[in-house]
Amino acid sequence: MSSLNELQELIHEKYGIEASTLDPHASMREKGFDSLALVEFVFTIEDKFGITMPDTDMNIDTLAELANVVDKIRASQPTT
C-alpha cells in the first residue's frame, strides 16, 4: 500500500494545502516547499511513521518520490 495518500493528508494537516491540489509528480518546491520546509516535513514524516529517512534520500523533489522512499523504508521494517 502506498503512503501517498497519508503524505497528502499530512501536508494538509500541517500546511493547510488541500490534498486534491497536490500533484504527486510535480515539484514540491512549486507548492512553496523550500529546502527548510522539506527538511521539516521529513522530520514530521519520521515522527508520524516511526522511521528514519536516510540522508542519501534528501534530494527528493516530488511527493511520489517521497512516498516511494517511505514505502521502501516501511516495507523493510519488521512487523510487530
LINQUI-V163417 format. One record per residue. RES is the residue in one small letter. PSI is psi in whole degrees, 0 to 359 (none if undefined). D_LAST is the distance of its C-alpha to the last C-alpha in whole Angstrom. Layout:
BEGIN
res = (RES,RES)
psi = (PSI,PSI)
d_last = (D_LAST,D_LAST)
END
This chain:
BEGIN
res = (m,s,s,l,n,e,l,q,e,l,i,h,e,k,y,g,i,e,a,s,t,l,d,p,h,a,s,m,r,e,k,g,f,d,s,l,a,l,v,e,f,v,f,t,i,e,d,k,f,g,i,t,m,p,d,t,d,m,n,i,d,t,l,a,e,l,a,n,v,v,d,k,i,r,a,s,q,p,t,t)
psi = (132,144,6,311,321,321,320,318,323,320,319,314,317,323,354,14,125,131,325,343,358,105,118,339,2,154,132,336,333,339,8,10,106,181,318,317,322,318,317,319,323,319,320,318,315,317,315,315,355,40,170,123,126,146,334,344,17,1,21,136,334,160,325,319,318,316,321,316,315,316,317,317,315,322,332,350,142,144,147,none)
d_last = (17,19,18,22,23,20,22,25,25,24,27,29,27,28,31,33,33,33,30,32,35,32,33,30,32,35,35,33,36,38,36,37,34,36,34,33,32,29,28,28,26,23,23,22,19,18,17,16,14,13,14,17,20,22,26,27,26,28,30,29,31,30,27,27,26,24,22,22,21,18,17,17,15,12,12,12,9,6,4,0)
END
